[in-house]
Amino acid sequence: MLINITKLIAHSGLCSRREAKALVMNGDVTVNGKVICVPTTKIDSNDKVMVQDKPIKHSSEAPRLWMLYKPPGFITTTKDPQNRPTIFDILPKNLPRLVSVGRLDINSEGLLLLTNNGDLARYFELPKNAVTRKYHVRIFGYITQDLLNSLSKGYKLNGIKYGPIDAKIFKEGQANSWLELTLTEGKNREIRKILADLGLRISKLKKRRNHRN
């Protein structure tokens, strides 16, 4: 049975289909020792596939999901040039190769989904699929519910358009307050950037369990 080379790489859990396409076009993929640069290349189960000199297994394993509570102090990547600890350092060694569904920055904590299938990770990440993400954020600074309600129309900052955010104050105190934010996309450090622009300082950010269509 023939399979598209990018689909094989994504299903191995190495990366998403889009990232696999880039690897192929960059000449980082070989089939039976020969560099290929065409993402539509078809292969079969007897072909030996290498990505950046590392073998890729032909796997018939069904897509699976794992849940991880990411602690602060870890980054969501497989390798870090600065040698900081990553979430993959704390995973059991008997797990297959996994890819994270989205990312949390080094100072954030909470639920992360991991999968053995890059295409499944990409499905969860695409805004058009409207998979919700819920966060609890402890902030310093004054904020009103009326101002938070304005985020439901989206937010533009430094030329970047962010999607609608459902935001509410769920615990208010004299020194700090807790906000609950729900969104369906997750651009890089989106919550931190928007709240900082509103004059708020985040002291804790937790991602909650709320993945659904």
N, C-alpha and C positions, 0 to 999 in steps of 0.2 A: 504494500500500500504506500503510495507516494504522499509526502507531506511537505508543505511549504517550509523552507529553512527558517524563516522568522517565527513561524508557529512552533516549530520544534524547540527553538531557543527559549521562547516565552514559556512554553509548557514545562521546560526544565526547572523553572523557578529562578533563572538567572536574572531576568529583567522583563520589561513589558515588550509587546510586539513592536511598538514604535522605537524603543531603544535597541531592539534586536536589528531592526532595519538599518539604523545608524551604524551599528557594528559591522554589518555586512558591507555597507557602502564605503566604510572606512578601511576595508581590507583586513579586518580583524578576524575573519572567519575562513576556515579552510574545510574542504570536503575531500577526504581521501588524499590529504597532503597538498591539495591545489587551492590557492586563494580564489574565492568567489566574491564578486562585487554586485551581483544582481539579486535583490531581495525576493524576487519571485521564483528563485531556483527551487526545484522539487527534488527531494531525496527519498530514499527508502531506508528500511530498518538495517540494511547491511552497510550503509555508508558510515564512515568514521568522520564525525564532526568535531572540530576544535574551535574554541573561541579564545583568542589571545593565548594560544598554546595550552589551553586546558580542555580536556575532553567533555563533551556534552552527551549525556545518556539519552537513548531513545526510551521514553517512559510512557507506559500505558496507565499509570496511576491516575485515578480520578482527582479532580480539583478538590483541595481540602483547605480549611481555614483553622488557624490557631489564634487564641487571644493571649496577649501579653500585657501586663501592667508595667509600663515603662517608668522606671524611677528617674528623678532628676539626675543630671550628671552624665548621662549617656546620650550619644548621638545616634540617629536613625540612618545608618549607612553600613555597608559591608566593610569598607576600608576608610581610614582617615589619615591624610598626610601628616597630621600633627600627632598621630598615635594616641588620640583620646579614646577612652573606652566606648564601645558601640553596643547596641542591643544584642548583636549576634554573639558577643562575648559571654552573655549570661544565659544563652539558650542551651538546653540539653544537647549533648554532642551526637545523640542518636537520631536527631531530626534530619529530614532531607533538606536540600538546598531551598531556602525560603526567600521571598521578597516581601517587603513591607507594603501595606496599603496606606499610602500617604506617609507623612513624616511628622514628628514632633521635635521641636528644637531642644537643645541640650538642657535648658533650664525648665522645660515643661515635663509634666508627668501624666500618666493615665493610660487609657486603653489604646492599644495598637492591634490591628489585625495583621496577621502574617499568612501567606499562602504559598503553596507549591506551584502556583500557576500564574504567570505574568499577565495573561489576558484577563483573568479574574480580578487581579489587582487593578488593572487599568479600568475595568468596568466600574468598580467602586469609586475610582478617582474622578471620572468624567462628570463635570457638572450637569450635563444633559440627562444623566440617569437619576439625578435628584436624590442621591443617597445622603441622608442628613448626618451631620456631625454636631454633637453637643459638647459644650465646654462649660466648666465652672471656673470663674476667674475672680480672685480676690484683688481688689484695687484700693489704692489710696487716691483721694481726690473727690471732688463733689460732682455728682451726676444726677440728673433728673430722669424720671421715666419718660417724660415727653421727648427729651433729647434722644434717649435710647430708641424710642419708637420711630424716629426719623431714619434709623438704619434699615428699616424694613423696605426702603426704596432703593437701597444700595448706597455705595459710598465711593467718591472719587478722591484719590490722593496721589499727588505727584504724577498725574497723567494716567494712573492706573484705575480702571473701573472695577470695583468689588461688587459682588452680588448681594442680594438682600440678606439681612441678618435679623433674626427674631431675638431680641434682647430684653431682658427684664432683671430688675433688682429682686433677689429672693431672700437676702439677709442684709439688713442695714445696721451699721454700728457707728459709734462716734469716731473711732480711729480708722476703720476700713469697712468696706462693704463687699458682698459677694454678688456677682452677676452670673446669669445663665444665658449663654449665647448658643443659638442653633443656626447653622448655615448648611448650604448644599455644595459649596466649593471650599477650597482651602489653599489659597495662594500663599506663597512663602511669607511666614510670620504675619499673616493677615491681621489676626486679632491684636497682636502687640502694636502693630503700626497704626491701626485705626484708633485704638484706645489712647495711645500716646498723642495722637493728633487731637483728641478730645480733651487733652490735659490730664489724663489719668496715668497712674503708675501701677504696673502689675507686680504684685508680690508673690502670687502663685497662680499657675494655670494648669488645670486638670482636664483631660479629655475623658468624657463619660461614655458609657455604653449606650449607643443610640443609633446603630446602623440599621437602616430600614429603607424600603422604597416608598 
